[in-house]
């Protein structure tokens, strides 16, 4: 991704669960719908760099490709929505003292009028909802 990105956000949360437990939830994209109903997988094969998957976020269909899959520490993909909006989503897991974990989402989004149609506060709100949901699920 390059300087064309007009919307960016980075959000983090600390989770009272091990990095392995957080990774298990993060890397189980089909299982996300159980705890984050905004998300639905439409087509998913292997979770590996270069592999494509299709999903729906809210009412928007997205075609994505995994860029980085490092078990236990990073899951990154690029995606295209509505044929013109491009995103790069980077999810990183960091071990913390006491068996806790920090999960960080960093996303950049570009496309015609992206800043008007999907401003940074809206992007941040979506990330915060996701982080709250995965934290709640991991801490059960």
Secondary structure, 3 states (H helix, E strand, C coil): CCCCCCEEEEEEEEECCCHHHHHHHHCCHHHHHHHCCCEEEEEECCCCCCCEEEEEECCEEEEEEEEEEECCCEEEEEEEECCCEEEEEEEEEEEEHHHEEEEEEEEEEECCCHHHHCCHHHHHHHHHHHHHHHHHHHCC
